Amino acid sequence: MGSKAQRQNQHAGKLMRKIAKFKKKNLDTEGLEKELAYTLGGKKRPEFKTGAEADARLKRRHSS
């Protein structure tokens, strides 16, 4: 399977090839470039809530 670094490098390489292919066809590459920035460490992924914090059923509304 390879080490984590190898898998990350493969992912980045595939993204770069896909971006080049999309640019040749004049397609939008904004999302791919954003993912490449996350992969290469240039940009930090946004935080998001998980579990009980994100479950709308568990939220209680208190009107004061």
C-alpha positions as MATLAB code, in Angstrom:
seq = 'MGSKAQRQNQHAGKLMRKIAKFKKKNLDTEGLEKELAYTLGGKKRPEFKTGAEADARLKRRHSS';
ca = [
       0.000    0.000    0.000;
       2.867    2.367    0.633;
       3.586    4.912    3.300;
       1.407    7.905    4.071;
       3.843   10.206    2.259;
       3.695    8.015   -0.862;
      -0.110    8.049   -0.889;
      -0.156   11.827   -0.441;
       2.316   12.278   -3.296;
       0.259   10.014   -5.555;
      -2.882   12.001   -4.723;
      -1.127   15.307   -5.491;
       0.231   13.937   -8.777;
      -3.198   12.722   -9.868;
      -4.687   16.101   -9.024;
      -2.035   17.930  -11.051;
      -2.662   15.685  -14.064;
      -6.406   16.166  -13.742;
      -5.999   19.965  -13.499;
      -3.856   19.960  -16.669;
      -6.460   17.864  -18.495;
      -9.301   20.168  -17.383;
      -7.369   23.294  -18.414;
      -6.810   21.828  -21.892;
     -10.574   21.405  -22.220;
     -11.225   24.899  -20.755;
     -13.146   23.446  -17.796;
     -13.383   24.910  -14.291;
     -10.493   23.819  -12.045;
     -11.263   25.905   -8.949;
     -12.246   22.950   -6.744;
      -9.343   20.810   -7.924;
      -6.859   23.599   -7.228;
      -8.345   24.088   -3.762;
      -7.953   20.363   -3.026;
      -4.370   20.479   -4.322;
      -3.602   23.376   -1.959;
      -4.988   21.333    0.954;
      -2.943   18.312   -0.129;
       0.320   20.212   -0.474;
      -0.165   21.951    2.879;
      -0.517   25.470    1.477;
      -3.988   25.841    2.916;
      -5.638   24.402    6.025;
      -8.913   22.525    5.687;
     -11.906   24.296    7.264;
     -13.154   22.978   10.594;
     -16.592   21.422   10.786;
     -18.755   20.087   13.584;
     -19.313   16.371   13.992;
     -21.299   14.071   16.238;
     -23.661   15.561   18.797;
     -22.564   19.122   17.967;
     -23.796   18.756   14.388;
     -26.989   16.787   15.104;
     -29.936   19.170   14.810;
     -32.176   16.764   16.730;
     -30.130   17.258   19.890;
     -30.194   21.050   19.874;
     -32.603   22.683   22.279;
     -34.070   26.102   21.789;
     -34.358   28.315   24.814;
     -36.098   31.619   24.405;
     -35.195   34.166   27.042;
];
